[in-house]
Amino acid sequence: MSRSLRVLGIDPGLTRCGIGVVDVSPNRTASLVHVGVARSAPTDPIEKRLAAIAAGIREVLLTHQPHVVAVERVFAQNNRHSVMGTAQASGIALLLAAEHGLTAATHTPSEVKAAITGYGSADKRQVQTMVARVLRLDALPQPADAADALAIALCHAWRGGAGPVPGETALTPAQKAWRDAEKRRTPPTRVARTHVRSGA
């Protein structure tokens, strides 16, 4: 019997760093292992803030022993200060993955949204709703940073980390849209828009 892939997803941030761990089986069904946020005080010096984020990620690595780490890729924003903090937290996450001998991958926000909802421009509420549905949660994961971390972990597993899909019955509509788009080498957002408008 094939074992599940355990993915640690990280939504990097200096004040709040989302951390989520999921187990994804070869048929791409998923279950929640851990979700939380590592925090640092904005009033603390930068080295102390980075140490706090590192401690939070390190604790999850040691406790839950993931097989791979997935981090949201830093992209340009108008707020240069915010980008700097996000990049620093991202670097900490990637460094810790290397220290634990784990493969690390990065995914853009649009890649994550497309993988989870089938639509690359989905809003946070749509992402949270789909994450809760996929993981069979009674409530939407909170805060948003934590939900994003779970989405990043699922995105990585579904984009090839969890192995081949033996049949279609276990796939959600969003997963089918993503897989079909990859097969045809067309943008997944094009498939997703048809899916959303049809009300499926």
Steps between C-alpha positions, in 0.01 A plus 500: 500500500644837400554740784374855505719796419529741792545858382586803712357812339625844601343838428801719587456815703698683761213589734293189426642198320234245407595136554295202384570128475290259296517132412414432135443146379592368153137554390537866608255492788636705788474531876603769746799434724576845642413863442626808679687827483850598614498860622754769576452839665536798263678690777778242533833536314515316170734227621264414786200498267669262258602276790137484616379399153778242473411352838136459398588326173768286663256375763258382232781334304612306804151411621336397171797383289379608153644345184522825305460875555303735274531879535303775331726681257565864578371736234529877449266726692468875538593478867875444486526460878240221496677321215828509690346337807328235290824422316691470827243259644505302176878470522472369856252233389717386210810492721327287761383257232860460384623452857251217545600337171165571336422599144344847479282646227344841441166581339355835395169619648326456162629142471364421845160657428471315169592167657255538790200671341561452128518877458827695517332823616291349780463707816605391848148393596479265202837349587401453865171339401664250266774416751234430765307281255804303387617440858145434624518772765192618690607864473718713276865492611601820678681731483543555124877443528436150634247423225750618239765269645266202463419605144871519416555149639206359301614679185843342522364150558248526217758631253684169500625443853232246593554265209269381221122503526360146468146615417286809466245421770722634780567834329316819586376718210788742561753216493352366175513845341863542601602155378318536168653845443848362562437215255397740226772752595241779514462754780293347782310829542339446159362164610398639838294787363287256302462290813396796719250640252336165450422485871658158531 
